[in-house]
Amino acid sequence: VQVVESGGGLVQPGGSLRLSCTASGIVASIYSMSWYRQTPGKQRELVAAITDDGDTNYVGSAKGRFTISRDKAKNTVYLQMNTLEPEDTAVYYCRAYLYSRYDYWGQGTQVTVSS
């Protein structure tokens, strides 16, 4: 399974961005796809996740501002981020977790929230 993120960039506080994550390979074996983020000197943290059944989970400040969704036909998961704050600045990573309990990560995409 290969995982590729896109959609990062520079946005002003209060703005929005939509990240995309496309998986290729044995996609039928994917149980869930998740978005994590990481800032220098800190551990990577879970932002949001969506299972094969469509169940979603949000963590911390993502609740109420971010929305994770998917297009199964395109093997793509999205993270719509609204009302962005400087504290959202991070490298965002996509993770594909398989039923076999293996996981695959993308290379990350930088999100910078600054005026």
N, CA, C and O atoms as a GROMACS GRO file, in nm:
protein
  460
    1VAL      N    1   0.085  -0.119   0.000
    1VAL     CA    2   0.000   0.000   0.000
    1VAL      C    3   0.088   0.124   0.000
    1VAL      O    4   0.182   0.135   0.079
    2GLN      N    5   0.057   0.215  -0.089
    2GLN     CA    6   0.126   0.344  -0.090
    2GLN      C    7   0.026   0.452  -0.051
    2GLN      O    8  -0.091   0.447  -0.088
    3VAL      N    9   0.074   0.549   0.022
    3VAL     CA   10  -0.010   0.656   0.074
    3VAL      C   11   0.053   0.789   0.036
    3VAL      O   12   0.171   0.812   0.064
    4VAL      N   13  -0.024   0.876  -0.026
    4VAL     CA   14   0.028   1.004  -0.071
    4VAL      C   15  -0.067   1.116  -0.029
    4VAL      O   16  -0.186   1.113  -0.059
    5GLU      N   17  -0.012   1.213   0.043
    5GLU     CA   18  -0.090   1.328   0.088
    5GLU      C   19  -0.069   1.446  -0.005
    5GLU      O   20   0.032   1.455  -0.075
    6SER      N   21  -0.166   1.534  -0.004
    6SER     CA   22  -0.152   1.660  -0.078
    6SER      C   23  -0.248   1.762  -0.016
    6SER      O   24  -0.335   1.727   0.063
    7GLY      N   25  -0.229   1.889  -0.054
    7GLY     CA   26  -0.323   1.992  -0.013
    7GLY      C   27  -0.273   2.086   0.095
    7GLY      O   28  -0.343   2.180   0.131
    8GLY      N   29  -0.154   2.064   0.146
    8GLY     CA   30  -0.102   2.155   0.247
    8GLY      C   31  -0.065   2.288   0.188
    8GLY      O   32  -0.066   2.307   0.066
    9GLY      N   33  -0.032   2.382   0.277
    9GLY     CA   34   0.008   2.513   0.229
    9GLY      C   35   0.001   2.616   0.340
    9GLY      O   36  -0.010   2.583   0.458
   10LEU      N   37   0.007   2.741   0.298
   10LEU     CA   38   0.001   2.854   0.391
   10LEU      C   39  -0.139   2.914   0.388
   10LEU      O   40  -0.195   2.939   0.282
   11VAL      N   41  -0.195   2.935   0.507
   11VAL     CA   42  -0.329   2.992   0.516
   11VAL      C   43  -0.331   3.088   0.634
   11VAL      O   44  -0.258   3.070   0.731
   12GLN      N   45  -0.414   3.189   0.624
   12GLN     CA   46  -0.427   3.286   0.733
   12GLN      C   47  -0.514   3.229   0.845
   12GLN      O   48  -0.599   3.143   0.821
   13PRO      N   49  -0.493   3.277   0.966
   13PRO     CA   50  -0.582   3.234   1.077
   13PRO      C   51  -0.728   3.258   1.041
   13PRO      O   52  -0.764   3.362   0.986
   14GLY      N   53  -0.810   3.160   1.074
   14GLY     CA   54  -0.952   3.166   1.041
   14GLY      C   55  -0.986   3.106   0.907
   14GLY      O   56  -1.103   3.088   0.874
   15GLY      N   57  -0.884   3.075   0.829
   15GLY     CA   58  -0.905   3.020   0.696
   15GLY      C   59  -0.928   2.870   0.697
   15GLY      O   60  -0.937   2.807   0.802
   16SER      N   61  -0.937   2.815   0.576
   16SER     CA   62  -0.966   2.672   0.559
   16SER      C   63  -0.868   2.609   0.462
   16SER      O   64  -0.813   2.675   0.374
   17LEU      N   65  -0.848   2.480   0.479
   17LEU     CA   66  -0.770   2.398   0.387
   17LEU      C   67  -0.833   2.261   0.380
   17LEU      O   68  -0.895   2.215   0.476
   18ARG      N   69  -0.817   2.196   0.267
   18ARG     CA   70  -0.860   2.057   0.256
   18ARG      C   71  -0.741   1.972   0.214
   18ARG      O   72  -0.682   1.992   0.108
   19LEU      N   73  -0.708   1.877   0.299
   19LEU     CA   74  -0.602   1.782   0.269
   19LEU      C   75  -0.661   1.657   0.205
   19LEU      O   76  -0.773   1.617   0.235
   20SER      N   77  -0.583   1.598   0.116
   20SER     CA   78  -0.624   1.474   0.050
   20SER      C   79  -0.520   1.367   0.074
   20SER      O   80  -0.401   1.395   0.086
   21CYS      N   81  -0.567   1.244   0.081
   21CYS     CA   82  -0.477   1.130   0.100
   21CYS      C   83  -0.528   1.016   0.013
   21CYS      O   84  -0.640   0.968   0.030
   22THR      N   85  -0.446   0.974  -0.081
   22THR     CA   86  -0.484   0.868  -0.173
   22THR      C   87  -0.400   0.744  -0.148
   22THR      O   88  -0.277   0.750  -0.142
   23ALA      N   89  -0.468   0.633  -0.132
   23ALA     CA   90  -0.399   0.505  -0.112
   23ALA      C   91  -0.404   0.423  -0.239
   23ALA      O   92  -0.504   0.424  -0.312
   24SER      N   93  -0.296   0.352  -0.265
   24SER     CA   94  -0.292   0.261  -0.380
   24SER      C   95  -0.230   0.130  -0.335
   24SER      O   96  -0.161   0.124  -0.233
   25GLY      N   97  -0.255   0.025  -0.411
   25GLY     CA   98  -0.208  -0.108  -0.372
   25GLY      C   99  -0.323  -0.193  -0.326
   25GLY      O  100  -0.430  -0.193  -0.388
   26ILE      N  101  -0.304  -0.266  -0.217
   26ILE     CA  102  -0.406  -0.358  -0.168
   26ILE      C  103  -0.505  -0.278  -0.083
   26ILE      O  104  -0.513  -0.299   0.038
   27VAL      N  105  -0.580  -0.189  -0.144
   27VAL     CA  106  -0.667  -0.098  -0.069
   27VAL      C  107  -0.784  -0.170  -0.004
   27VAL      O  108  -0.839  -0.121   0.094
   28ALA      N  109  -0.821  -0.286  -0.056
   28ALA     CA  110  -0.932  -0.359   0.003
   28ALA      C  111  -0.898  -0.409   0.143
   28ALA      O  112  -0.988  -0.445   0.219
   29SER      N  113  -0.771  -0.411   0.178
   29SER     CA  114  -0.729  -0.459   0.309
   29SER      C  115  -0.719  -0.349   0.413
   29SER      O  116  -0.677  -0.374   0.526
   30ILE      N  117  -0.757  -0.227   0.374
   30ILE     CA  118  -0.746  -0.114   0.467
   30ILE      C  119  -0.864  -0.113   0.564
   30ILE      O  120  -0.980  -0.112   0.522
   31TYR      N  121  -0.834  -0.114   0.693
   31TYR     CA  122  -0.939  -0.105   0.795
   31TYR      C  123  -0.974   0.041   0.824
   31TYR      O  124  -1.092   0.075   0.834
   32SER      N  125  -0.874   0.124   0.836
   32SER     CA  126  -0.902   0.264   0.867
   32SER      C  127  -0.795   0.353   0.806
   32SER      O  128  -0.684   0.308   0.775
   33MET      N  129  -0.830   0.479   0.789
   33MET     CA  130  -0.733   0.579   0.747
   33MET      C  131  -0.743   0.696   0.843
   33MET      O  132  -0.852   0.736   0.886
   34SER      N  133  -0.629   0.750   0.876
   34SER     CA  134  -0.624   0.852   0.980
   34SER      C  135  -0.533   0.966   0.937
   34SER      O  136  -0.445   0.951   0.852
   35TRP      N  137  -0.557   1.078   0.999
   35TRP     CA  138  -0.469   1.194   0.985
   35TRP      C  139  -0.402   1.219   1.120
   35TRP      O  140  -0.468   1.222   1.224
   36TYR      N  141  -0.270   1.237   1.116
   36TYR     CA  142  -0.191   1.273   1.231
   36TYR      C  143  -0.120   1.404   1.198
   36TYR      O  144  -0.112   1.445   1.082
   37ARG      N  145  -0.068   1.468   1.300
   37ARG     CA  146   0.014   1.586   1.277
   37ARG      C  147   0.130   1.586   1.377
   37ARG      O  148   0.123   1.527   1.484
   38GLN      N  149   0.235   1.656   1.336
   38GLN     CA  150   0.355   1.660   1.418
   38GLN      C  151   0.424   1.794   1.403
   38GLN      O  152   0.438   1.846   1.292
   39THR      N  153   0.466   1.850   1.517
   39THR     CA  154   0.546   1.971   1.518
   39THR      C  155   0.683   1.937   1.574
   39THR      O  156   0.699   1.836   1.643
   40PRO      N  157   0.784   2.020   1.544
   40PRO     CA  158   0.920   1.989   1.588
   40PRO      C  159   0.928   1.968   1.739
   40PRO      O  160   0.877   2.048   1.817
   41GLY      N  161   0.994   1.861   1.778
   41GLY     CA  162   1.014   1.834   1.919
   41GLY      C  163   0.897   1.768   1.989
   41GLY      O  164   0.904   1.741   2.109
   42LYS      N  165   0.790   1.743   1.916
   42LYS     CA  166   0.672   1.681   1.977
   42LYS      C  167   0.640   1.549   1.908
   42LYS      O  168   0.681   1.524   1.795
   43GLN      N  169   0.566   1.466   1.981
   43GLN     CA  170   0.525   1.339   1.924
   43GLN      C  171   0.414   1.360   1.820
   43GLN      O  172   0.338   1.456   1.827
   44ARG      N  173   0.409   1.269   1.727
   44ARG     CA  174   0.301   1.272   1.629
   44ARG      C  175   0.170   1.241   1.702
   44ARG      O  176   0.162   1.149   1.784
   45GLU      N  177   0.067   1.320   1.672
   45GLU     CA  178  -0.061   1.303   1.741
   45GLU      C  179  -0.175   1.280   1.642
   45GLU      O  180  -0.177   1.335   1.532
   46LEU      N  181  -0.268   1.200   1.686
   46LEU     CA  182  -0.385   1.171   1.605
   46LEU      C  183  -0.476   1.293   1.597
   46LEU      O  184  -0.501   1.361   1.696
   47VAL      N  185  -0.525   1.320   1.476
   47VAL     CA  186  -0.618   1.430   1.455
   47VAL      C  187  -0.759   1.376   1.430
   47VAL      O  188  -0.855   1.416   1.495
   48ALA      N  189  -0.769   1.284   1.335
   48ALA     CA  190  -0.900   1.229   1.299
   48ALA      C  191  -0.881   1.096   1.228
   48ALA      O  192  -0.776   1.071   1.168
   49ALA      N  193  -0.982   1.012   1.236
   49ALA     CA  194  -0.975   0.880   1.174
   49ALA      C  195  -1.111   0.842   1.118
   49ALA      O  196  -1.214   0.888   1.166
   50ILE      N  197  -1.110   0.756   1.016
   50ILE     CA  198  -1.234   0.704   0.960
   50ILE      C  199  -1.212   0.556   0.928
   50ILE      O  200  -1.110   0.519   0.870
   51THR      N  201  -1.308   0.473   0.968
   51THR     CA  202  -1.294   0.330   0.946
   51THR      C  203  -1.355   0.289   0.813
   51THR      O  204  -1.417   0.369   0.743
   52ASP      N  205  -1.336   0.163   0.781
   52ASP     CA  206  -1.392   0.108   0.658
   52ASP      C  207  -1.544   0.115   0.660
   52ASP      O  208  -1.607   0.124   0.554
   53ASP      N  209  -1.602   0.112   0.779
   53ASP     CA  210  -1.748   0.122   0.793
   53ASP      C  211  -1.798   0.265   0.791
   53ASP      O  212  -1.919   0.290   0.790
   54GLY      N  213  -1.705   0.361   0.790
   54GLY     CA  214  -1.745   0.501   0.787
   54GLY      C  215  -1.752   0.567   0.923
   54GLY      O  216  -1.789   0.684   0.932
   55ASP      N  217  -1.718   0.495   1.028
   55ASP     CA  218  -1.717   0.555   1.160
   55ASP      C  219  -1.600   0.653   1.171
   55ASP      O  220  -1.490   0.626   1.123
   56THR      N  221  -1.627   0.766   1.234
   56THR     CA  222  -1.524   0.869   1.245
   56THR      C  223  -1.490   0.897   1.391
   56THR      O  224  -1.569   0.872   1.482
   57ASN      N  225  -1.371   0.947   1.409
   57ASN     CA  226  -1.324   0.984   1.543
   57ASN      C  227  -1.238   1.108   1.531
   57ASN      O  228  -1.154   1.117   1.442
   58TYR      N  229  -1.260   1.202   1.620
   58TYR     CA  230  -1.183   1.326   1.621
   58TYR      C  231  -1.121   1.342   1.759
   58TYR      O  232  -1.177   1.301   1.860
   59VAL      N  233  -1.004   1.404   1.759
   59VAL     CA  234  -0.931   1.420   1.885
   59VAL      C  235  -0.903   1.566   1.909
   59VAL      O  236  -0.863   1.641   1.819
   60GLY      N  237  -0.923   1.606   2.036
   60GLY     CA  238  -0.885   1.739   2.080
   60GLY      C  239  -0.948   1.852   2.002
   60GLY      O  240  -1.069   1.856   1.982
   61SER      N  241  -0.863   1.947   1.959
   61SER     CA  242  -0.911   2.069   1.896
   61SER      C  243  -0.969   2.047   1.757
   61SER      O  244  -1.026   2.139   1.698
   62ALA      N  245  -0.955   1.926   1.703
   62ALA     CA  246  -1.013   1.896   1.573
   62ALA      C  247  -1.166   1.886   1.580
   62ALA      O  248  -1.235   1.906   1.480
   63LYS      N  249  -1.216   1.854   1.697
   63LYS     CA  250  -1.361   1.839   1.712
   63LYS      C  251  -1.430   1.972   1.683
   63LYS      O  252  -1.397   2.076   1.739
   64GLY      N  253  -1.528   1.964   1.593
   64GLY     CA  254  -1.606   2.082   1.560
   64GLY      C  255  -1.546   2.171   1.453
   64GLY      O  256  -1.614   2.258   1.399
   65ARG      N  257  -1.418   2.152   1.422
   65ARG     CA  258  -1.353   2.236   1.320
   65ARG      C  259  -1.310   2.156   1.198
   65ARG      O  260  -1.312   2.206   1.086
   66PHE      N  261  -1.272   2.030   1.220
   66PHE     CA  262  -1.223   1.946   1.111
   66PHE      C  263  -1.326   1.838   1.078
   66PHE      O  264  -1.401   1.793   1.164
   67THR      N  265  -1.327   1.799   0.952
   67THR     CA  266  -1.415   1.691   0.908
   67THR      C  267  -1.336   1.595   0.822
   67THR      O  268  -1.274   1.634   0.723
   68ILE      N  269  -1.339   1.467   0.860
   68ILE     CA  270  -1.275   1.364   0.780
   68ILE      C  271  -1.382   1.294   0.698
   68ILE      O  272  -1.490   1.264   0.748
   69SER      N  273  -1.351   1.270   0.573
   69SER     CA  274  -1.446   1.203   0.485
   69SER      C  275  -1.368   1.119   0.384
   69SER      O  276  -1.246   1.125   0.378
   70ARG      N  277  -1.441   1.039   0.305
   70ARG     CA  278  -1.371   0.955   0.211
   70ARG      C  279  -1.451   0.936   0.083
   70ARG      O  280  -1.574   0.948   0.080
   71ASP      N  281  -1.378   0.908  -0.021
   71ASP     CA  282  -1.437   0.870  -0.149
   71ASP      C  283  -1.380   0.732  -0.180
   71ASP      O  284  -1.268   0.719  -0.229
   72LYS      N  285  -1.459   0.630  -0.151
   72LYS     CA  286  -1.408   0.494  -0.169
   72LYS      C  287  -1.372   0.465  -0.313
   72LYS      O  288  -1.277   0.393  -0.341
   73ALA      N  289  -1.449   0.520  -0.405
   73ALA     CA  290  -1.423   0.494  -0.546
   73ALA      C  291  -1.286   0.546  -0.589
   73ALA      O  292  -1.223   0.492  -0.680
   74LYS      N  293  -1.240   0.652  -0.522
   74LYS     CA  294  -1.110   0.710  -0.554
   74LYS      C  295  -1.002   0.668  -0.454
   74LYS      O  296  -0.887   0.711  -0.465
   75ASN      N  297  -1.039   0.584  -0.357
   75ASN     CA  298  -0.945   0.543  -0.252
   75ASN      C  299  -0.880   0.663  -0.186
   75ASN      O  300  -0.761   0.664  -0.156
   76THR      N  301  -0.960   0.764  -0.163
   76THR     CA  302  -0.909   0.891  -0.112
   76THR      C  303  -0.984   0.932   0.014
   76THR      O  304  -1.106   0.918   0.022
   77VAL      N  305  -0.909   0.982   0.109
   77VAL     CA  306  -0.964   1.037   0.232
   77VAL      C  307  -0.929   1.186   0.237
   77VAL      O  308  -0.821   1.227   0.197
   78TYR      N  309  -1.023   1.264   0.286
   78TYR     CA  310  -1.004   1.408   0.294
   78TYR      C  311  -1.009   1.455   0.439
   78TYR      O  312  -1.073   1.393   0.524
   79LEU      N  313  -0.939   1.563   0.463
   79LEU     CA  314  -0.951   1.630   0.592
   79LEU      C  315  -0.982   1.776   0.564
   79LEU      O  316  -0.895   1.853   0.522
   80GLN      N  317  -1.106   1.814   0.586
   80GLN     CA  318  -1.147   1.953   0.571
   80GLN      C  319  -1.120   2.024   0.702
   80GLN      O  320  -1.174   1.987   0.806
   81MET      N  321  -1.037   2.125   0.696
   81MET     CA  322  -0.999   2.198   0.817
   81MET      C  323  -1.049   2.341   0.807
   81MET      O  324  -1.012   2.416   0.716
   82ASN      N  325  -1.134   2.378   0.901
   82ASN     CA  326  -1.192   2.512   0.903
   82ASN      C  327  -1.148   2.587   1.028
   82ASN      O  328  -1.100   2.528   1.124
   83THR      N  329  -1.165   2.716   1.023
   83THR     CA  330  -1.130   2.802   1.136
   83THR      C  331  -0.990   2.769   1.188
   83THR      O  332  -0.971   2.747   1.308
   84LEU      N  333  -0.896   2.766   1.098
   84LEU     CA  334  -0.760   2.727   1.134
   84LEU      C  335  -0.694   2.829   1.226
   84LEU      O  336  -0.718   2.949   1.216
   85GLU      N  337  -0.612   2.776   1.314
   85GLU     CA  338  -0.541   2.858   1.413
   85GLU      C  339  -0.391   2.835   1.398
   85GLU      O  340  -0.349   2.731   1.346
   86PRO      N  341  -0.310   2.931   1.442
   86PRO     CA  342  -0.165   2.910   1.433
   86PRO      C  343  -0.120   2.779   1.499
   86PRO      O  344  -0.022   2.718   1.458
   87GLU      N  345  -0.193   2.737   1.601
   87GLU     CA  346  -0.158   2.613   1.670
   87GLU      C  347  -0.181   2.489   1.583
   87GLU      O  348  -0.136   2.380   1.618
   88ASP      N  349  -0.249   2.504   1.473
   88ASP     CA  350  -0.269   2.393   1.379
   88ASP      C  351  -0.150   2.374   1.286
   88ASP      O  352  -0.145   2.277   1.211
   89THR      N  353  -0.056   2.465   1.292
   89THR     CA  354   0.063   2.454   1.209
   89THR      C  355   0.140   2.327   1.243
   89THR      O  356   0.176   2.304   1.358
   90ALA      N  357   0.163   2.244   1.142
   90ALA     CA  358   0.230   2.116   1.164
   90ALA      C  359   0.249   2.047   1.030
   90ALA      O  360   0.198   2.092   0.927
   91VAL      N  361   0.324   1.939   1.033
   91VAL     CA  362   0.326   1.848   0.919
   91VAL      C  363   0.215   1.746   0.942
   91VAL      O  364   0.210   1.682   1.047
   92TYR      N  365   0.128   1.732   0.845
   92TYR     CA  366   0.015   1.641   0.857
   92TYR      C  367   0.046   1.513   0.780
   92TYR      O  368   0.088   1.517   0.664
   93TYR      N  369   0.026   1.400   0.846
   93TYR     CA  370   0.055   1.270   0.788
   93TYR      C  371  -0.072   1.187   0.777
   93TYR      O  372  -0.161   1.194   0.862
   94CYS      N  373  -0.078   1.110   0.673
   94CYS     CA  374  -0.188   1.017   0.655
   94CYS      C  375  -0.138   0.876   0.685
   94CYS      O  376  -0.028   0.838   0.646
   95ARG      N  377  -0.221   0.800   0.754
   95ARG     CA  378  -0.186   0.663   0.789
   95ARG      C  379  -0.296   0.568   0.744
   95ARG      O  380  -0.414   0.591   0.771
   96ALA      N  381  -0.256   0.463   0.676
   96ALA     CA  382  -0.349   0.356   0.638
   96ALA      C  383  -0.322   0.237   0.728
   96ALA      O  384  -0.210   0.186   0.734
   97TYR      N  385  -0.424   0.192   0.798
   97TYR     CA  386  -0.410   0.079   0.890
   97TYR      C  387  -0.486  -0.039   0.832
   97TYR      O  388  -0.606  -0.029   0.804
   98LEU      N  389  -0.416  -0.150   0.814
   98LEU     CA  390  -0.474  -0.265   0.747
   98LEU      C  391  -0.538  -0.362   0.846
   98LEU      O  392  -0.507  -0.360   0.965
   99TYR      N  393  -0.628  -0.447   0.796
   99TYR     CA  394  -0.686  -0.552   0.878
   99TYR      C  395  -0.578  -0.646   0.931
   99TYR      O  396  -0.595  -0.706   1.037
  100SER      N  397  -0.470  -0.657   0.859
  100SER     CA  398  -0.359  -0.743   0.902
  100SER      C  399  -0.274  -0.680   1.011
  100SER      O  400  -0.178  -0.738   1.059
  101ARG      N  401  -0.314  -0.556   1.050
  101ARG     CA  402  -0.245  -0.481   1.156
  101ARG      C  403  -0.112  -0.421   1.111
  101ARG      O  404  -0.035  -0.375   1.195
  102TYR      N  405  -0.085  -0.421   0.983
  102TYR     CA  406   0.026  -0.342   0.932
  102TYR      C  407  -0.026  -0.199   0.906
  102TYR      O  408  -0.145  -0.178   0.883
  103ASP      N  409   0.065  -0.105   0.910
  103ASP     CA  410   0.025   0.030   0.874
  103ASP      C  411   0.127   0.094   0.781
  103ASP      O  412   0.244   0.058   0.778
  104TYR      N  413   0.077   0.188   0.704
  104TYR     CA  414   0.158   0.259   0.605
  104TYR      C  415   0.134   0.409   0.621
  104TYR      O  416   0.022   0.455   0.643
  105TRP      N  417   0.243   0.482   0.609
  105TRP     CA  418   0.237   0.627   0.628
  105TRP      C  419   0.275   0.699   0.499
  105TRP      O  420   0.354   0.651   0.419
  106GLY      N  421   0.215   0.817   0.483
  106GLY     CA  422   0.256   0.903   0.374
  106GLY      C  423   0.378   0.985   0.414
  106GLY      O  424   0.429   0.973   0.525
  107GLN      N  425   0.422   1.068   0.322
  107GLN     CA  426   0.544   1.146   0.345
  107GLN      C  427   0.517   1.275   0.421
  107GLN      O  428   0.610   1.342   0.466
  108GLY      N  429   0.391   1.310   0.435
  108GLY     CA  430   0.355   1.430   0.509
  108GLY      C  431   0.336   1.551   0.420
  108GLY      O  432   0.396   1.562   0.313
  109THR      N  433   0.252   1.642   0.466
  109THR     CA  434   0.230   1.768   0.394
  109THR      C  435   0.226   1.880   0.498
  109THR      O  436   0.161   1.869   0.601
  110GLN      N  437   0.297   1.988   0.467
  110GLN     CA  438   0.310   2.099   0.563
  110GLN      C  439   0.188   2.189   0.558
  110GLN      O  440   0.143   2.231   0.452
  111VAL      N  441   0.136   2.218   0.676
  111VAL     CA  442   0.029   2.317   0.691
  111VAL      C  443   0.082   2.428   0.780
  111VAL      O  444   0.126   2.403   0.893
  112THR      N  445   0.078   2.550   0.731
  112THR     CA  446   0.124   2.665   0.807
  112THR      C  447   0.011   2.766   0.817
  112THR      O  448  -0.041   2.813   0.716
  113VAL      N  449  -0.024   2.800   0.940
  113VAL     CA  450  -0.130   2.898   0.964
  113VAL      C  451  -0.064   3.022   1.021
  113VAL      O  452  -0.016   3.023   1.135
  114SER      N  453  -0.063   3.127   0.941
  114SER     CA  454   0.008   3.248   0.981
  114SER      C  455  -0.045   3.366   0.902
  114SER      O  456  -0.086   3.353   0.787
  115SER      N  457  -0.043   3.482   0.966
  115SER     CA  458  -0.082   3.605   0.897
  115SER      C  459   0.040   3.673   0.836
  115SER      O  460   0.028   3.778   0.773
   0.00000   0.00000   0.00000
